Amino acid sequence: MAVHQVIPVTRAGHVAARMAAIADEVAAPAAADVDESGRFPSETLAALKAEGLLAALVPVELGGGGASLDEVSAGLVALGRRCASSAMVVAMHHIQVACLVRHGRNDLLRDYLRELSHHQYLLASATTEVGTGGDVRSSICALEVVDGRFRVQKQAPVISYADDADAVLVTARRAADSPESDQVIVLCRPPGLELEQVGEWNALGFRGTCSTGFVLRATGDAEAVLDDPYGDISTRTMLPVAHLLWSSVWLGIATDAVDLARKFVQGEARRKPGTLPAAALRLAEVTVVHQQFVDMVQSSLSRYEAADSDADRLASIGFGVGMNALKVSASTLVVDIVRECMLICGLAAYRLDTPFSLGRHLRDSIGAALMVNNDRIMANNAQMLLVLRGE
Ligand SMILES: Cc1cc2nc3c(=O)[nH]c(=O)nc-3n(C[C@H](O)[C@H](O)[C@H](O)COP(=O)(O)OP(=O)(O)OC[C@H]3O[C@@H](n4cnc5c(N)ncnc54)[C@H](O)[C@@H]3O)c2cc1C
């Protein structure tokens, strides 16, 4: 858990521009190796830390960048274009930070955010559990609180980049006698954090997220439990921010695929001047879909920012249905767009050894529908729609 010398990020607009520069200069050259070796994108994270960008969403008064979600989203699109694994790691970190900022109001958690800003800590998350699968709104493990100290043990089938994280936010039942849905979320950090690895991460895509399984054991001050019930945290912050930032990463993948397809078609046009390349019309079509994707992410960000300080609006059924729709649409569009671009570039995209290869884009994009399964999300929306009134 290294200590980093950081330059605070304070200028508005700076965050997205710096993330984009790191994407081009650091993440892009390492992306193939990160993917092939299934290794943590350490150089990209080091570069982000050196510029204070892991605290971008922390308020300025706590030592952070005070950036908007919009800026972080734009930075993630840029990073997703170059290395989707790096972008997903950074997205997952910022989702946890957003939860701490809104729902960690006690002194211990405020101090932790100051410390995070100073040392540029990286946060991981353990919501998924053996036995509940992707149903993150129920837990089997439970907190035990005695004399102001908590203890928890969780069988976590996936904790991305846990070995490189400085702390893990963990969901659990409030107490041993609580129902599965009465959950809290607790900040677990060394020296009270023990992670016993179970298995390996050898996946089709997002290989650099290193999403291995662990048995997590943690103890600590009971003040490390976030102040609101997990149900509120999930509805108001974790779910919408996750869907917005994941969608930004997937938009980055789709954007790079469209860029490559455009370059391919332009190359064809140069080779045979005066003729319209066969794939030019398909490129025009996929560009329409890509623009819809861009607009959808942007309008969803605007909707979130408009509701940001209105707890009732964030908790409303209509808002939840909309944020779930964003996730399902974005995770579907990214695969559709990459597949179309593969048809445009043909063998040059199918092969793994050309500048137009889309192998990694396709493999990464497939994971989007599984990161909380789209079937599960649609089932939640189906439930909510039974009681939704015009809002
Ligand atoms: C790259 C990546 C990184 C991840 N990182 C983390 C992390 O850091 N921390 C973490 O906690 N988790 C993480 N996850 C886990 C993720 O968020 C999901 O919870 C997990 O992928 C779900 O696993 P599952 O598909 O086995 O389970 P399930 O969601 O249970 O799905 C299994 C099957 O059951 C079906 N199903 C089950 N219940 C329902 C239902 N009610 N309605 C409809 N269909 C249902 C699904 O359609 C699917 O076919 C990560 C996942 C990925 C892909």
PDBQT file of the ligand as one rigid body, heavy atoms in Angstrom, charges set to zero:
ROOT
HETATM    1  C1  LIG A 401     -15.435  -7.810 -15.405  1.00  0.00    +0.000 C 
HETATM    2  C2  LIG A 401     -16.251  -8.032 -14.182  1.00  0.00    +0.000 A 
HETATM    3  C3  LIG A 401     -15.858  -7.463 -12.992  1.00  0.00    +0.000 A 
HETATM    4  C4  LIG A 401     -16.599  -7.640 -11.820  1.00  0.00    +0.000 A 
HETATM    5  N1  LIG A 401     -16.154  -7.086 -10.658  1.00  0.00    +0.000 NA
HETATM    6  C5  LIG A 401     -16.860  -7.290  -9.512  1.00  0.00    +0.000 A 
HETATM    7  C6  LIG A 401     -16.383  -6.747  -8.283  1.00  0.00    +0.000 A 
HETATM    8  O1  LIG A 401     -15.355  -6.089  -8.220  1.00  0.00    +0.000 OA
HETATM    9  N2  LIG A 401     -17.111  -6.979  -7.164  1.00  0.00    +0.000 N 
HETATM   10  C7  LIG A 401     -18.265  -7.690  -7.171  1.00  0.00    +0.000 A 
HETATM   11  O2  LIG A 401     -18.880  -7.842  -6.122  1.00  0.00    +0.000 OA
HETATM   12  N3  LIG A 401     -18.740  -8.229  -8.325  1.00  0.00    +0.000 NA
HETATM   13  C8  LIG A 401     -18.064  -8.051  -9.495  1.00  0.00    +0.000 A 
HETATM   14  N4  LIG A 401     -18.514  -8.597 -10.671  1.00  0.00    +0.000 N 
HETATM   15  C9  LIG A 401     -19.713  -9.445 -10.616  1.00  0.00    +0.000 C 
HETATM   16  C10 LIG A 401     -20.921  -8.858 -11.346  1.00  0.00    +0.000 C 
HETATM   17  O3  LIG A 401     -21.213  -7.586 -10.956  1.00  0.00    +0.000 OA
HETATM   18  C11 LIG A 401     -22.121  -9.756 -11.251  1.00  0.00    +0.000 C 
HETATM   19  O4  LIG A 401     -22.673  -9.730 -10.000  1.00  0.00    +0.000 OA
HETATM   20  C12 LIG A 401     -21.768 -11.155 -11.576  1.00  0.00    +0.000 C 
HETATM   21  O5  LIG A 401     -21.140 -11.152 -12.842  1.00  0.00    +0.000 OA
HETATM   22  C13 LIG A 401     -22.999 -12.022 -11.625  1.00  0.00    +0.000 C 
HETATM   23  O6  LIG A 401     -22.558 -13.367 -11.706  1.00  0.00    +0.000 OA
HETATM   24  P1  LIG A 401     -23.402 -14.527 -12.358  1.00  0.00    +0.000 P 
HETATM   25  O7  LIG A 401     -23.629 -14.201 -13.777  1.00  0.00    +0.000 OA
HETATM   26  O8  LIG A 401     -22.720 -15.797 -12.048  1.00  0.00    +0.000 OA
HETATM   27  O9  LIG A 401     -24.730 -14.553 -11.492  1.00  0.00    +0.000 OA
HETATM   28  P2  LIG A 401     -26.224 -14.203 -11.721  1.00  0.00    +0.000 P 
HETATM   29  O10 LIG A 401     -26.473 -12.760 -11.850  1.00  0.00    +0.000 OA
HETATM   30  O11 LIG A 401     -26.906 -14.850 -10.580  1.00  0.00    +0.000 OA
HETATM   31  O12 LIG A 401     -26.633 -14.847 -13.092  1.00  0.00    +0.000 OA
HETATM   32  C14 LIG A 401     -26.583 -16.243 -13.343  1.00  0.00    +0.000 C 
HETATM   33  C15 LIG A 401     -27.722 -16.656 -14.275  1.00  0.00    +0.000 C 
HETATM   34  O13 LIG A 401     -28.949 -16.591 -13.560  1.00  0.00    +0.000 OA
HETATM   35  C16 LIG A 401     -29.923 -15.827 -14.250  1.00  0.00    +0.000 C 
HETATM   36  N5  LIG A 401     -30.713 -15.160 -13.198  1.00  0.00    +0.000 N 
HETATM   37  C17 LIG A 401     -30.508 -15.289 -11.898  1.00  0.00    +0.000 A 
HETATM   38  N6  LIG A 401     -31.440 -14.593 -11.193  1.00  0.00    +0.000 NA
HETATM   39  C18 LIG A 401     -32.223 -14.004 -12.046  1.00  0.00    +0.000 A 
HETATM   40  C19 LIG A 401     -33.349 -13.157 -11.908  1.00  0.00    +0.000 A 
HETATM   41  N7  LIG A 401     -33.847 -12.763 -10.730  1.00  0.00    +0.000 N 
HETATM   42  N8  LIG A 401     -33.904 -12.720 -12.999  1.00  0.00    +0.000 NA
HETATM   43  C20 LIG A 401     -33.446 -13.099 -14.173  1.00  0.00    +0.000 A 
HETATM   44  N9  LIG A 401     -32.385 -13.905 -14.363  1.00  0.00    +0.000 NA
HETATM   45  C21 LIG A 401     -31.766 -14.358 -13.304  1.00  0.00    +0.000 A 
HETATM   46  C22 LIG A 401     -29.094 -14.923 -15.154  1.00  0.00    +0.000 C 
HETATM   47  O14 LIG A 401     -29.800 -14.601 -16.314  1.00  0.00    +0.000 OA
HETATM   48  C23 LIG A 401     -27.907 -15.786 -15.491  1.00  0.00    +0.000 C 
HETATM   49  O15 LIG A 401     -28.218 -16.600 -16.577  1.00  0.00    +0.000 OA
HETATM   50  C24 LIG A 401     -17.789  -8.421 -11.850  1.00  0.00    +0.000 A 
HETATM   51  C25 LIG A 401     -18.202  -8.998 -13.068  1.00  0.00    +0.000 A 
HETATM   52  C26 LIG A 401     -17.441  -8.819 -14.221  1.00  0.00    +0.000 A 
HETATM   53  C27 LIG A 401     -17.909  -9.453 -15.495  1.00  0.00    +0.000 C 
ENDROOT
TORSDOF 0
